[in-house]
Amino acid sequence: MLQNPRPLYTCLFQAVSETLLTVAHDPRHLGADIGLLAVLHTWGQTLHHHPHLHCVIPGGGLSPDRTQWLSCRPTFFLPVRVLSRVFRRLFLTRLRQNHAEGRLTLTGHCHALAAPQPWQQFLASLQHTEWVVYAKPPFGGPAHVLKYLARYTHRVAIANHRLLALDQGQLTFQWKDYAHGNRQRTMTLDAVEFVRRFLLHVLPTGFQRIRHYGLLANRRRQATLVLCRSVLQRLRGTAPGLQPAPAPQPRQEKPGGRCPACQRGQMVWVARLAPQPTPFAREPPPPSDDTS
């Protein structure tokens, strides 16, 4: 992947999205059309190359006839073993296709794979490897989803607060050891080696590391979200054990709005305050030459 980041990261996105959409659509599982957001990360805690996708997926989807919302079970979405096998098959199919079409560069450590027999042996080893799919429990609500997205969508390989010291060309940083109970550990590397690891995660120019699929695909998201809200609103109003949707509030004659605190009361228009000039406004001081 380091030699062929654009085609193989693209394969990763395609295989993951097709796996989730296909398995979810299968009536033996969820039987619904779903949507998802996928974010590419290429690093592990010690900055080694570890490409993987984080996906945020609604807990359900639209029925094939677009008339119902089909929810998953509270603690189960899709079988991870099935996802793993389907993902492996789809990714290896695209890997073979890219190789057959001459899109892959195999030089340096990968030079041996340029010959037909080693390439087939390499594919066979991947075919018999168990690929990992990890499904996290559902979020507790919209606030948790936003918190998750804030952490993962625009993260870089290492945050500043994990950099602890730089002394005599040696850099020390903090990392989390997931294999031993998420223990906090430190690692010291030569500064050049640290920079080398960091630069492994620079993506090709213009590569989109955040992508949307299914119901959330950019081309049809606006229309499908309106349909999803309509179906869910109808479900809340008719399903047994659920409260009907609240009646709409009467429109006000004067400009106002719903109270942002309680979401029930109506704001009352009192007066318009015109902007006031600042009496002692001064121009900002010139920039200092001190850049420390």
Buried (B, 14 or more C-beta within 10 A) or exposed (E): BEEBBBBBBBBBBBBBBBBBBBBBBEEEBBEBBBBBBBBBBBBBBBBEEEBBBBBBBBBBBBBEEEEBBBBBEEEEBBBBEBBBBBBBEBBBBBBEEBBEEEBBEBEEEBEEBEEEEBBEEBBEEEEEEEBEBEEEEBBEEEEEBEEBBEEBEEEEBBEEEBEEEEEEEEBBBBBBEEEEEEEEEEBEBEEEEBEEBBEBBEEEEEEEBEBBBBBBBEEEBEEBEEBBEEBBEBBBEEEEEEEEEEEEEEEEEEEEEEEEEEEEEEEEEEEEEEEEEEEEEEEEEEEEEEEE
